[in-house]
Amino acid sequence: MKKDFLKVLDFTREEILAIFKLAQDMKANKKKYAKSLEGKTLALIFEKPSLRTRTTFDVGIQQLGGFSIYLSPAEINLGKRESVYDVAKNLERMVDGIMIRTFGHHIVEDMAKYAKIPIINGLTDYSHPCQAMADFLTILEIKEDFKGLKLCYVGDGNNVAHSLMGAGARLGVDVTIACPRGYEPNVIAYLNVKEAAKESGAKIEIVHDPVEGVKGADIVYTDVWASMGQEAEAEKRKQIFMPYQVNDKLMSYANPDAIFMHCLPAHRGEEVTDSVIDAEYSVVFQEAENRLHVQKAIMYELMK
């Protein structure tokens, strides 16, 4: 296992499946791992607010016998009050691992470069690997196998889209990004996953027609139209993305047994309607719960 967890493409198919197997065992046998990280401390650095990331890492490390320390933006103010290098060199002497949720992806990469302890990417503007791991663990639970599956992500080609493409490329799941023109995924991220997909045979594509994207999909996925830091664009984006709303009509083009996924928080009535997110085929809360289990597996592998 590698020292850090920065992005999905850093890991092989076998390594990802091993994390899933461990996560499933942890989910089924909570007490078995109750002392597995006894005495270990995880620093939680938050430059962005969070519900699921904060709760799942905090609860997860405690369920493994360790404990966490929460460091807010005011306490660190990365790159301003203290440099990333100084934070890394301080914390490596005090704690056993660092989870960081921040803006620029270079911050987590620098932290991993400077710190001798494991770094876990809790989210950057470029990637959201723990979310994608929880997503694909959920898909595995429901579909039982990845073979022949198609995931269609409808919306902004953001950090979540990047990580979903990476996971699909590694695990052999076809991923279609259906987005408006000008809101495609990062070009470098797209080229990297296309190259990685050659090994698994996954088809990774970008389309601009949501109906075309969703046709034949086993998983329909969406996210908010304006991410943190894009609030000023929210109204403009709402007008551009409204044709990409996941509603009953759009879901009707997917396969009959398709599931709906969303990384949450959801803006109901915008990127998804209540009738979809509250439907029986929606697995958003199972997906959210699996953040806890897959992150416990990641922490265990990195910090034991």
VEXGU-996295 format. One record per residue (C-alpha): residue number from 1; chain; x, y, z. Coordinates in nm, 2 decimals, padded with zeros to 4 digits. Layout:
% VEXGU-996295
{NUM 'A' {X Y Z}}
...
***
This chain:
% VEXGU-996295
{1 'A' {00.00 00.00 00.00}}
{2 'A' {00.12 00.35 -00.08}}
{3 'A' {00.20 00.61 00.19}}
{4 'A' {-00.07 00.86 00.09}}
{5 'A' {-00.42 00.86 -00.06}}
{6 'A' {-00.43 01.16 -00.30}}
{7 'A' {-00.62 01.03 -00.60}}
{8 'A' {-00.78 00.71 -00.73}}
{9 'A' {-00.55 00.67 -01.02}}
{10 'A' {-00.25 00.63 -00.78}}
{11 'A' {-00.39 00.28 -00.71}}
{12 'A' {-00.42 -00.04 -00.91}}
{13 'A' {-00.74 -00.22 -00.96}}
{14 'A' {-00.62 -00.49 -00.72}}
{15 'A' {-00.54 -00.23 -00.45}}
{16 'A' {-00.88 -00.07 -00.49}}
{17 'A' {-01.06 -00.40 -00.47}}
{18 'A' {-00.86 -00.49 -00.15}}
{19 'A' {-00.98 -00.17 00.01}}
{20 'A' {-01.34 -00.25 -00.08}}
{21 'A' {-01.30 -00.60 00.07}}
{22 'A' {-01.17 -00.46 00.39}}
{23 'A' {-01.44 -00.19 00.40}}
{24 'A' {-01.71 -00.45 00.36}}
{25 'A' {-01.56 -00.66 00.64}}
{26 'A' {-01.54 -00.35 00.86}}
{27 'A' {-01.90 -00.27 00.78}}
{28 'A' {-02.01 -00.62 00.88}}
{29 'A' {-01.78 -00.67 01.18}}
{30 'A' {-01.74 -00.33 01.35}}
{31 'A' {-01.61 -00.48 01.68}}
{32 'A' {-01.34 -00.68 01.51}}
{33 'A' {-01.15 -00.36 01.43}}
{34 'A' {-01.23 -00.16 01.74}}
{35 'A' {-00.86 -00.15 01.86}}
{36 'A' {-00.69 -00.17 01.52}}
{37 'A' {-00.56 00.20 01.53}}
{38 'A' {-00.55 00.23 01.91}}
{39 'A' {-00.34 00.53 02.02}}
{40 'A' {-00.32 00.67 01.67}}
{41 'A' {-00.41 01.04 01.61}}
{42 'A' {-00.55 01.18 01.28}}
{43 'A' {-00.53 01.56 01.22}}
{44 'A' {-00.84 01.69 01.03}}
{45 'A' {-00.75 02.00 00.83}}
{46 'A' {-01.05 02.18 00.69}}
{47 'A' {-01.02 02.48 00.46}}
{48 'A' {-01.38 02.40 00.33}}
{49 'A' {-01.69 02.32 00.53}}
{50 'A' {-01.82 01.97 00.55}}
{51 'A' {-02.09 01.74 00.70}}
{52 'A' {-02.00 01.40 00.56}}
{53 'A' {-01.62 01.43 00.55}}
{54 'A' {-01.60 01.57 00.90}}
{55 'A' {-01.84 01.32 01.05}}
{56 'A' {-01.71 01.01 00.88}}
{57 'A' {-01.34 01.07 00.94}}
{58 'A' {-01.40 01.18 01.30}}
{59 'A' {-01.63 00.88 01.38}}
{60 'A' {-01.42 00.64 01.17}}
{61 'A' {-01.09 00.70 01.35}}
{62 'A' {-01.27 00.66 01.69}}
{63 'A' {-01.43 00.33 01.58}}
{64 'A' {-01.08 00.20 01.50}}
{65 'A' {-00.96 00.29 01.85}}
{66 'A' {-00.78 00.62 01.76}}
{67 'A' {-00.88 00.98 01.79}}
{68 'A' {-00.89 01.30 01.59}}
{69 'A' {-00.81 01.66 01.62}}
{70 'A' {-01.00 01.92 01.42}}
{71 'A' {-00.81 02.21 01.27}}
{72 'A' {-01.03 02.49 01.13}}
{73 'A' {-00.93 02.74 00.86}}
{74 'A' {-00.88 03.00 01.14}}
{75 'A' {-00.64 02.78 01.32}}
{76 'A' {-00.41 02.71 01.03}}
{77 'A' {-00.49 02.94 00.73}}
{78 'A' {-00.27 02.74 00.50}}
{79 'A' {-00.02 02.93 00.30}}
{80 'A' {-00.09 03.26 00.48}}
{81 'A' {-00.05 03.21 00.86}}
{82 'A' {00.18 02.92 00.81}}
{83 'A' {00.33 02.76 00.50}}
{84 'A' {00.23 02.41 00.39}}
{85 'A' {00.58 02.30 00.46}}
{86 'A' {00.58 02.43 00.82}}
{87 'A' {00.24 02.27 00.89}}
{88 'A' {00.36 01.94 00.75}}
{89 'A' {00.68 01.94 00.95}}
{90 'A' {00.50 02.03 01.27}}
{91 'A' {00.22 01.78 01.24}}
{92 'A' {00.44 01.49 01.14}}
{93 'A' {00.60 01.51 01.49}}
{94 'A' {00.26 01.52 01.67}}
{95 'A' {00.01 01.30 01.49}}
{96 'A' {00.01 00.98 01.29}}
{97 'A' {-00.19 01.09 00.98}}
{98 'A' {-00.34 01.40 00.82}}
{99 'A' {-00.67 01.43 00.64}}
{100 'A' {-00.70 01.76 00.44}}
{101 'A' {-01.00 01.92 00.27}}
{102 'A' {-00.88 02.22 00.08}}
{103 'A' {-00.89 02.41 -00.25}}
{104 'A' {-00.59 02.37 -00.47}}
{105 'A' {-00.48 02.01 -00.54}}
{106 'A' {-00.11 02.12 -00.52}}
{107 'A' {-00.17 02.17 -00.14}}
{108 'A' {-00.23 01.80 -00.07}}
{109 'A' {00.05 01.71 -00.30}}
{110 'A' {00.29 01.94 -00.12}}
{111 'A' {00.17 01.81 00.22}}
{112 'A' {00.24 01.46 00.10}}
{113 'A' {00.59 01.56 -00.03}}
{114 'A' {00.69 01.73 00.30}}
{115 'A' {00.53 01.51 00.56}}
{116 'A' {00.66 01.17 00.66}}
{117 'A' {00.32 01.06 00.78}}
{118 'A' {00.02 00.95 00.56}}
{119 'A' {-00.19 01.22 00.39}}
{120 'A' {-00.55 01.16 00.29}}
{121 'A' {-00.72 01.39 00.03}}
{122 'A' {-01.06 01.47 00.18}}
{123 'A' {-01.14 01.69 -00.12}}
{124 'A' {-00.97 01.94 -00.35}}
{125 'A' {-01.09 02.15 -00.64}}
{126 'A' {-00.94 01.88 -00.87}}
{127 'A' {-01.04 01.55 -00.71}}
{128 'A' {-01.26 01.39 -00.45}}
{129 'A' {-01.12 01.04 -00.42}}
{130 'A' {-01.28 00.92 -00.10}}
{131 'A' {-01.62 01.01 -00.25}}
{132 'A' {-01.55 00.80 -00.56}}
{133 'A' {-01.43 00.51 -00.35}}
{134 'A' {-01.76 00.52 -00.15}}
{135 'A' {-01.95 00.55 -00.47}}
{136 'A' {-01.80 00.24 -00.63}}
{137 'A' {-01.82 00.04 -00.31}}
{138 'A' {-02.20 00.12 -00.32}}
{139 'A' {-02.22 00.02 -00.68}}
{140 'A' {-02.04 -00.31 -00.60}}
{141 'A' {-02.29 -00.38 -00.31}}
{142 'A' {-02.59 -00.33 -00.53}}
{143 'A' {-02.47 -00.46 -00.87}}
{144 'A' {-02.24 -00.72 -00.72}}
{145 'A' {-01.99 -00.68 -01.01}}
{146 'A' {-01.85 -00.40 -01.22}}
{147 'A' {-01.84 -00.59 -01.55}}
{148 'A' {-02.05 -00.43 -01.82}}
{149 'A' {-02.17 -00.14 -01.62}}
{150 'A' {-02.21 00.22 -01.75}}
{151 'A' {-02.22 00.52 -01.52}}
{152 'A' {-02.34 00.85 -01.66}}
{153 'A' {-02.25 01.16 -01.47}}
{154 'A' {-02.48 01.46 -01.56}}
{155 'A' {-02.36 01.81 -01.48}}
{156 'A' {-02.04 02.01 -01.42}}
{157 'A' {-01.71 01.84 -01.51}}
{158 'A' {-01.58 01.90 -01.16}}
{159 'A' {-01.36 01.72 -00.90}}
{160 'A' {-01.63 01.45 -00.85}}
{161 'A' {-01.64 01.39 -01.22}}
{162 'A' {-01.26 01.36 -01.23}}
{163 'A' {-01.26 01.10 -00.95}}
{164 'A' {-01.55 00.90 -01.10}}
{165 'A' {-01.37 00.88 -01.43}}
{166 'A' {-01.05 00.76 -01.25}}
{167 'A' {-01.23 00.49 -01.06}}
{168 'A' {-01.42 00.38 -01.37}}
{169 'A' {-01.09 00.36 -01.57}}
{170 'A' {-00.93 00.14 -01.30}}
{171 'A' {-01.23 -00.09 -01.24}}
{172 'A' {-01.35 -00.13 -01.60}}
{173 'A' {-01.68 00.07 -01.57}}
{174 'A' {-01.77 00.28 -01.86}}
{175 'A' {-01.81 00.65 -01.76}}
{176 'A' {-01.99 00.91 -01.97}}
{177 'A' {-01.98 01.28 -01.86}}
{178 'A' {-02.28 01.47 -01.99}}
{179 'A' {-02.22 01.84 -01.95}}
{180 'A' {-02.28 02.17 -02.12}}
{181 'A' {-02.01 02.30 -02.36}}
{182 'A' {-01.74 02.49 -02.17}}
{183 'A' {-01.80 02.29 -01.85}}
{184 'A' {-01.61 01.97 -01.95}}
{185 'A' {-01.37 01.80 -01.71}}
{186 'A' {-01.01 01.92 -01.69}}
{187 'A' {-00.83 01.82 -02.01}}
{188 'A' {-00.53 01.67 -01.83}}
{189 'A' {-00.76 01.47 -01.60}}
{190 'A' {-00.95 01.34 -01.90}}
{191 'A' {-00.64 01.24 -02.09}}
{192 'A' {-00.50 01.06 -01.79}}
{193 'A' {-00.81 00.85 -01.73}}
{194 'A' {-00.83 00.77 -02.11}}
{195 'A' {-00.48 00.63 -02.09}}
{196 'A' {-00.55 00.44 -01.77}}
{197 'A' {-00.87 00.30 -01.92}}
{198 'A' {-00.68 00.11 -02.19}}
{199 'A' {-00.58 -00.15 -01.94}}
{200 'A' {-00.93 -00.22 -01.81}}
{201 'A' {-01.11 -00.16 -02.14}}
{202 'A' {-01.34 00.10 -01.99}}
{203 'A' {-01.50 00.35 -02.22}}
{204 'A' {-01.46 00.71 -02.10}}
{205 'A' {-01.64 00.98 -02.30}}
{206 'A' {-01.77 01.33 -02.28}}
{207 'A' {-02.11 01.42 -02.45}}
{208 'A' {-02.32 01.74 -02.44}}
{209 'A' {-02.66 01.58 -02.47}}
{210 'A' {-02.79 01.45 -02.13}}
{211 'A' {-03.03 01.21 -02.30}}
{212 'A' {-02.75 01.06 -02.51}}
{213 'A' {-02.54 01.02 -02.20}}
{214 'A' {-02.80 00.85 -01.99}}
{215 'A' {-02.92 00.60 -02.25}}
{216 'A' {-02.82 00.25 -02.14}}
{217 'A' {-02.68 00.38 -01.81}}
{218 'A' {-02.68 00.15 -01.50}}
{219 'A' {-02.59 00.44 -01.27}}
{220 'A' {-02.70 00.80 -01.31}}
{221 'A' {-02.50 01.04 -01.10}}
{222 'A' {-02.52 01.42 -01.05}}
{223 'A' {-02.37 01.69 -00.83}}
{224 'A' {-02.45 02.06 -00.75}}
{225 'A' {-02.41 02.30 -01.04}}
{226 'A' {-02.20 02.55 -00.84}}
{227 'A' {-01.94 02.40 -00.61}}
{228 'A' {-01.78 02.58 -00.31}}
{229 'A' {-01.60 02.88 -00.43}}
{230 'A' {-01.83 02.93 -00.73}}
{231 'A' {-02.12 03.10 -00.55}}
{232 'A' {-02.09 03.41 -00.76}}
{233 'A' {-02.17 03.20 -01.07}}
{234 'A' {-02.46 03.02 -00.92}}
{235 'A' {-02.74 03.21 -01.11}}
{236 'A' {-02.56 03.20 -01.44}}
{237 'A' {-02.49 02.83 -01.40}}
{238 'A' {-02.85 02.76 -01.30}}
{239 'A' {-02.97 02.88 -01.64}}
{240 'A' {-02.70 02.69 -01.83}}
{241 'A' {-02.75 02.36 -01.64}}
{242 'A' {-03.13 02.35 -01.62}}
{243 'A' {-03.15 02.12 -01.93}}
{244 'A' {-02.92 01.88 -01.73}}
{245 'A' {-03.16 01.84 -01.44}}
{246 'A' {-03.20 01.47 -01.34}}
{247 'A' {-03.57 01.43 -01.33}}
{248 'A' {-03.82 01.14 -01.40}}
{249 'A' {-03.80 01.20 -01.77}}
{250 'A' {-03.42 01.19 -01.79}}
{251 'A' {-03.41 00.88 -01.57}}
{252 'A' {-03.66 00.71 -01.81}}
{253 'A' {-03.38 00.68 -02.07}}
{254 'A' {-03.15 00.49 -01.83}}
{255 'A' {-03.17 00.11 -01.79}}
{256 'A' {-03.49 -00.01 -01.60}}
{257 'A' {-03.28 -00.12 -01.30}}
{258 'A' {-03.06 00.19 -01.30}}
{259 'A' {-02.98 00.35 -00.96}}
{260 'A' {-02.94 00.72 -00.88}}
{261 'A' {-02.64 00.86 -00.70}}
{262 'A' {-02.54 01.21 -00.56}}
{263 'A' {-02.24 01.29 -00.35}}
{264 'A' {-02.45 01.54 -00.15}}
{265 'A' {-02.53 01.81 -00.04}}
{266 'A' {-02.81 01.82 -00.30}}
{267 'A' {-02.99 02.13 -00.41}}
{268 'A' {-03.33 01.98 -00.46}}
{269 'A' {-03.53 02.12 -00.75}}
{270 'A' {-03.21 02.22 -00.92}}
{271 'A' {-02.97 01.94 -01.03}}
{272 'A' {-03.22 01.68 -00.91}}
{273 'A' {-03.59 01.66 -00.84}}
{274 'A' {-03.74 01.53 -00.52}}
{275 'A' {-03.91 01.25 -00.72}}
{276 'A' {-03.57 01.11 -00.82}}
{277 'A' {-03.36 01.16 -00.51}}
{278 'A' {-03.64 01.02 -00.29}}
{279 'A' {-03.72 00.73 -00.53}}
{280 'A' {-03.66 00.37 -00.44}}
{281 'A' {-03.38 00.35 -00.69}}
{282 'A' {-03.19 00.64 -00.52}}
{283 'A' {-02.90 00.51 -00.31}}
{284 'A' {-02.77 00.85 -00.19}}
{285 'A' {-02.78 00.77 00.18}}
{286 'A' {-02.63 00.42 00.14}}
{287 'A' {-02.36 00.60 -00.06}}
{288 'A' {-02.31 00.86 00.22}}
{289 'A' {-02.28 00.59 00.48}}
{290 'A' {-02.02 00.41 00.28}}
{291 'A' {-01.79 00.71 00.31}}
{292 'A' {-01.75 00.59 00.67}}
{293 'A' {-01.66 00.23 00.59}}
{294 'A' {-01.43 00.30 00.29}}
{295 'A' {-01.24 00.57 00.47}}
{296 'A' {-01.19 00.34 00.78}}
{297 'A' {-01.03 00.09 00.54}}
{298 'A' {-00.81 00.36 00.39}}
{299 'A' {-00.70 00.49 00.73}}
{300 'A' {-00.63 00.13 00.85}}
{301 'A' {-00.41 00.06 00.55}}
{302 'A' {-00.22 00.38 00.57}}
{303 'A' {-00.19 00.42 00.95}}
{304 'A' {-00.17 00.07 01.10}}
***
